[in-house]
Amino acid sequence: MNLRDLRYALAVAEHRHFGRAAELCNISQPTLSTQLRKLEEELGVVLFERTNKSVVPTMAGEALLAHARAAVESADAMLALAQASRDPLRGRLRLGIIPTLAPYLLPLVFGPLRDALPDLVIEPWEDVTTALLERLRTHELDAALLATDAEGPDLDTQPLFTEPFLAALPPEHLLASQDHVREEDLAPDILVLADGHCLRDQALAACGNPGLRAGALRASSLSTLLNMVAAGYGTTLIPGLAAGVARDAGIALRPLTHMTGRDIQLVSRTTFPRRAAIDAIATLIRTRLAPFADSAAHGEV
């Protein structure tokens, strides 16, 4: 039994498909199947129930895969700790980021990160907050960029910058004639993201938690939300970094009366051994976003 075969088994369990698992593991499907059969023979049990349409762990497989996952995580932790003792700024770092931040922040910071930390390979993973926190706690991610507080003694949080919200309006909307928009005035026709996005909850809370009108759009992405606003379907709140994209779509943007916003934070496990890498990323993002934060504080986004 070796860690390589355990990783193969875990990949099949996650994707429920031999082809996708083989692609993820960078091997051929026949090789993957052969190694899993050898693992099953060594263990003396069948790990997966195979049909033409699905691959599902057996009851024994579920129990054994839990141990396999723990073994792989322990081995990865050993390697990370050894690497950190040599050079914490070298090697890969798996960074989660929420979908309402990724398209607007990454282009601003990835180039400078490569220049400042050339030996650090950052692998971004985009997902909603709850999924990122779960992956962080199961060691599938090393850190995550979030816009909500991450609670728990096992997590460390570094504040980066405050991102203001802006009122996003169709150009012909009555509120577009105002210099500033009260958050509660957006409530009657506000559009929001689907459940699971922290921006949805933040937008509704800022507007006084209004009930959504019948048939109101619950978009799966901020780009969809912007397109619907541009088409005159309703109003919404957008994070300040998305202002350029919104203006390009012909949307009228107005600052909010109460300067509502969200705090962007870098979250990692308290036990993560490469603390210097986390600190370096946090420092660079703060420095890169300092002019934006200063403008936002004066309502100039």
N, C-alpha and C positions, 0 to 999 in steps of 0.2 A: 504494500500500500504506500502511495506517495502523494504529496501535496498536489502534484500536477493532475492526477486522476480525480482527486477530490474537487479540484476547481472545475474539471470537466462536468462532474456530476452536478455541482451547484449551478453551472450555466444551463444545463438541460432542465433542472428543476425550476429555474427562474423563467426561462423562455418557453418551456413546454414544446420544444421543437428542436430536433437534432441539427437541422441545417443552420438555423440561426445561432444555436449554441456553438457549432463548429466554426462559424464565421467569426463569432466573438472571440473564440480561443485561438484563432489563426491556424487552424488545422483543417484537414479534409473531413468530411462527414464519415467516410468509412473508418478512418483512424479513430475518430471520437467513439464510434460504435464499438470498435474492437477493444479500446481501452476500458470502456464501461463494462463490457462483458467480462473482461479479466478482473475488474474490481468486484463485480457481482460474484464471480467464481471464488475469489479470495475470501469474500465475506460470507459466502454460502447462502445469500438471500438475493431475491430479485428487488432491485431498487425502483424500477419503473415498469408500469403497465403500458405496453406499447400496442397501438392500433394504427390503422392507416391514416386516421384523422387526428390522433392526439397522443401525447406522452404525459402520463400522470404518475407521480410518485406513489408507490404502494404504502401501506400502513407502516411496514418495517422501514421502507425507504424514508418516509417522513422523519421517523425517529433517528435514523442513522445520519441523515443529511443535517440535522440540527448539530450533531457532534462534528460533522465535517466542516460546517460553517464556523464553529468555534475554533477548530484546529487551524483553519485557513486564516482566520482573523488573528489568532495568536502568533502564527508564523509571520504575517504581514507586520504586526506590531513589533516583533523582534527585528525584522529587517529595517523598519522605519527608525527604530531606536538606534540601531547600529549606524545607519546612514546619518542620522542626526548628530551622532557623536563625531562623525567625520566632517560633515558639512551640511547644516540644516538648510542652506540655500541652494542645494543641488538636488536634482531628481524631480519627480512629478508631484504635483499637489492638486487634489481633486476639489474643485471649488463650485459649490452650488450657488445658484442665483435665481431670484424670482422672475417670472416672465415679464412683469411690468417694469423691470429695471434693466434686464439683460441687454435688450437691443439698443438702449440709449447710453448706458454706462460703459459697456465693454469696449466700444470703439474709442472711447476717451482714455481708457486706462491700459488696454492690452499692449499697445505699442510701447508706452513708457515702462510698463512692467518688464517687457522683454529686454529693453535697453538697460534697465537698472539691475535686473536679476537674470542674466543671460543663461545661467545654468539651472534655473527653476522652470520646469515645464508645467504650466497651469492648464488643467483640463476642466473646462466649464461644464456644468450640468444644470440645465434649466428645468425648474419644476415649481409647484406651489409650495407654500411654507411648510405645511404639515408633512409633505413627502420629503422635503429637504431635511427637516429635523429628524425624521425617522432614519434616513440614510446617514445622517451625521452620527446618530447614536449607535447605529449598527456598523460604523467604521467603513461605510461605502463612500463617504465623503470626508474630507479633512477639515473643511470650513464652509461657511455659507454666508452669502450677502442677503440680508433680510430687512424688512421694513416694519417688523413687529418685535416686541420683547420676547426673548427666548428664556423661559424660566427653568430653573433646575440647578442644583449644586454641581452637576456634571458638565455644565456649559459655561464658557467664558465669553463675554460680550465686549466688543470694542466699538464705541460710537465713531462714525465716520463723518457724516454731514447731515444737515436737515434739508429735505427736498420739499419745497412748497407745492401746494395744489393750486391749479388754475381752473377757472370756469371755462369750459369749452362749449362754444355756442355756434349754431348756424348763423351766418352773417346777417340774415334778415330777422333774427330773433329780437324781441323787444328788449331783452337785457343787454344786447350788444351795444346799445346806445349809451350805456352807463360806463363810468370810469372804473368803478369797483362793483362787484356783485356780492350780495349777501348770500351765504351758503343756503339758507332756508328758501330763498327765492327759486333755487334750481329744483326743488322737490317735486313740483307738479308734473314735470316731464323728464325727470332724470333717467338716464340709462346707466346700467351697471354691468360689471362682469359677472360671470356665473359663480355659483358657490365654490368655495375653496380658495379664491383669490383674496388676499388680505385687502387689496385696494377696494374691493366691493364693500366690505364692512366699514372701511375707513370713510368712503364716500357717503354711504348711507348715514353713518354716525355724524359726519360733518353737517349734513343737511337735516338733522333732527330725526333720523330714522323714519323717513316717510314710507308709507306702503306703496309698492310699485303698482302702476296702473295695469289693468288687464291687458295681456298681450305684449307687455313691455319686453324689450330685448334683454336677454342675459347673455352677453357675448363671451366667447371663450378666449378672446385675445383683445388687447388694447387696440390693435390696428383695426379690427372689426368695429369696435366701439367708435373709433374716430371716423371711419367711413360712414357709419350711420348718422353721426352728428353732422358731418359735411353734407349728407343728403337731406338734412332737415328733419330727421326722425325724432330728435330730442336733444337734451343737453347732458353734460356729464362733468365730472371732475377729472383732471389728468395730472400726473406728476410733472413737475417742472422740467425735467430733462427731456420730456417728450414734446416740448413746446415747438421745436423746429419742425418736426414731422407734422404736427397739427397745423401749423401755419402753411406749410407746403400743400396741405389738403384743402386749404381755403377756409379753415375754421377760425372764428373770432375768439381770441383769448383775452380774458380779463382777470386781474388779480382779485382775490377774495377779501371781503371786509375784515374778517377775523384772521387772515393770514394762516389758514389751516395748512398743515403739512404732515410729513412723516419723517421719522428718524431712521436713516440707513445705518445698519450695524453689520459688523463682521463677527460671526459667531463660530466658535470652535470648541472642541472638547477640552476640559481643563487638563486632561492627561495627555493631550497631543504632544509628542516629544519635540517637534520642530517649531518651538515657540518663536524663534527668530524669524522664520519665514512668515508666520502670521503677522508679526509686528511690522515686518518690512512692507508687506502688502498693504496693511492698514495705513502706515505712514505715507506711502506713495499715493493712495487714493485720496487721503485727506489733503495732501499737497496739491494734487491735480484738480480737485474739486473746490479748493479754497476760493478762487474767484467767483465760481458759481454760487457758493454759499454766501459770500459777501453781497453779491447782487440780489440774491433771494431775500436776504435780511432787510433790504431796502425796497423790496417790491419791484425789482427791475428785471425779473426773468422774462 
